[in-house]
Amino acid sequence: MEVPVSVSVSRVLPLSRKLLALAASTALAAPLALAGPAGGAEPGPYTVTPLTFTVQAGGRSCVVDADLYRPAGVDAAHPAPAVLATNGFGGSKADGSTDAIGKAFAERGYVGLVYSGLGFGKSGCLISLDDPRIDGQAAARLLDFLGGTRAADDGTRADFVTRDGAGDPRVGMIGGSYGGAIQLATASVDPRLDALVPLITWNDLAYSLAPNAADRATPGVFKWQWANGFYLMGEGQPLLVPSLDPSRINSLRCLHFVTDACDTLRLLNSGRYPAAETKKMLDFARSVSPVSYLDKVKAPTLIVQGQSDSLFNLNEAQDSYERLQARGVETKMIWQSWGHSGGRAPGELDLGQGNLETSYVGQRVLAWFDRYLRRDRSAETGAEFAYYRSWQSGYGTAPRVPALSQTLYLSGDGKLVDNRAKVARGSRTYSNWLVPTSHSESSLAGTIGLPDPQPYDIEGTYLGWTSAPLTAPVDLVGAPKATLQVVSPKTERVQNSGDAADKLVLFAKVYDIAPDGKKTLVNRLVAPVRVPDVTRPFTVELPGIAHRYETGHRLEFVIAASDTAYVGNRGVKPVIVTAAPEQAGTLELPVVKGRLG
């Protein structure tokens, strides 16, 4: 098996000290630092009251640590709608990216209730990955408080939140990453939520942590850097915030997570995926993911996802968006520039700089809450779909995510051609080594201060197909799709062993090649594939992008044998790709401007 740097938790422990320090500063939490109104507007005064709530969650009784933000002048006679928020993974109510949410919306006249998620900060219970049955139910008890039907542990009651009925507060939620999924989890168990703004979050954790871009039913390719980094941050919480609270401790084998979460990570790190254990893993990961409960969500939802995000890519947002829209839920989607992998462009939403009113996404968030919390019917909530354009000032908009609109063919001579008749007959071969030979990113490099080499592929371990130089710019917006057929006799002999680790692994991606030969892996994104059956064609959905190929540039489609950020093939598996006019692989592209030829 290819060994990136490690495939076991014990062997990534040298990173633990940096990761635990990182968790203390919440650098891996969603970067949502909000500030007061921009453009010279004076922030409104407010008070902050620390509160605790004892809740039942996952069979345990635990305390939720929260802060209540109350704008001046808001009382029972003059109520205001509320905004509920919690932290990203590794954070708490006190970190700079979470308490600022309460401050920012209190300054704008909303009641704010900001809390530390279960297992984080001073809140008790185990980390249960935003499970609606645990985390969602705990958040619902905070809605009881905002609705006036329960008091905080010290007897404090909230009789100053706008209500739509007895015990029904008018409440929206906003937050990113771990603080994004909790919104959908809560809305799935409590219909009282009125508006959601989940940023850079997941649809299916099975896809997020072990993606298979060809077949969700076949176990995917382990994203070992992201997964182990977050695991260490979670297990370190009792050390970062020491507490004698027994609800925070599970066992010595699984200190701070629910047991199923630890078992899932152990299986992924083992490199063995027997059918029964793998099914249990996939079932658990999906049970704590929106993919399993979106049909219960009814609240209007503004989905914001980052283009630069190898943890939760744009496809996850699109899956949630399309599922909600199909059910008639008021839903819109924005693809901003930045995500977990960085990439914040100038002028983009940076709430720490107070640009809610001046950034495109900030304006959309304010309008969403104006419409659904303040019930201002004149508030324009914006385009159905919007995407940041790095090549042009501002955002592009569309009534829907653009469809695949041009098909290119993978020729036997390594060219991408626009007509089957141009396909040259030929066969090409690559093979993996026992160590990774391609690099997309070091997933945690930016967050723990390590350098990250530029993407590369070592000759003989990948195949590429390249377009002709463009005669005019070409804009792609959406997720490309490739249909491939490979030959791998060694894989064919073992792929039905009952252990999915014996199946062939490969990585699909698209580069932008400049006239001087410089190659750019678009947003450092790849599509990991564990091929279901090498004797049959398979289709790969690549990560969504919004990218312009300039005049003179070329598009290169690559399949590589390995990637340093993922656990790869078990053993060496040579691969042959053949082409002929009557049988060639295809690459379908979401072209919104221009044409490749």
Buried (B, 14 or more C-beta within 10 A) or exposed (E): EBBBBBBBBEEBEEBBEBBBEBBBBBBBBBBBBBBBBBEEEEBBEBEBEBBBBEBEBBEBEBBBBBBBBBBEEBEEEEBBBBBBBBBBBBBBBBBBBBBBBBBBBBBBBBBBBBBBBBBBBBBBBBBBBBBBBBBBBBBBBBBBBBBBBBBBEEEBEBEBBBBBEEBBBBBBBBBBBBBBBBBBBBBBBBEBBBBBBBBBBBBBBBBBBBBBBBBBEBBBBBBBBBBBBBBBBBBBBBEBBEBEBEBBBBEEEBBBBBEBBBBBBBBBBBBBBBEEBBEBBBEBBBBBBBBBBBEBBBBBBBBBBBBBBBBBBBBBBBBBBBBBBEEEBBBBBBBBBBBBBBBBBEBBBBBBEBBBEBBBBBBBBBBBBBBBBBEEEEBEBBBBBBBBBEEEEEBBEBEEBBEBEBBBBBBBEBBBBBEBEBBBBEEBEBBBBEEBBBBBBBBBBBBBEEEBEEBBBBEEBBBBBBBEEBEEBBBBBBBBBBBBBBBBEBBBEBBEEEBBBBBBBBBBBBBBBEEEEEBBBBBBBBBBBBBBBBEEEBBBBBBBBBBBBEEBBBBBBBBBBBBBBBBBBBEEBBBBBBBBBEEBBBBBBBBBEBEBB
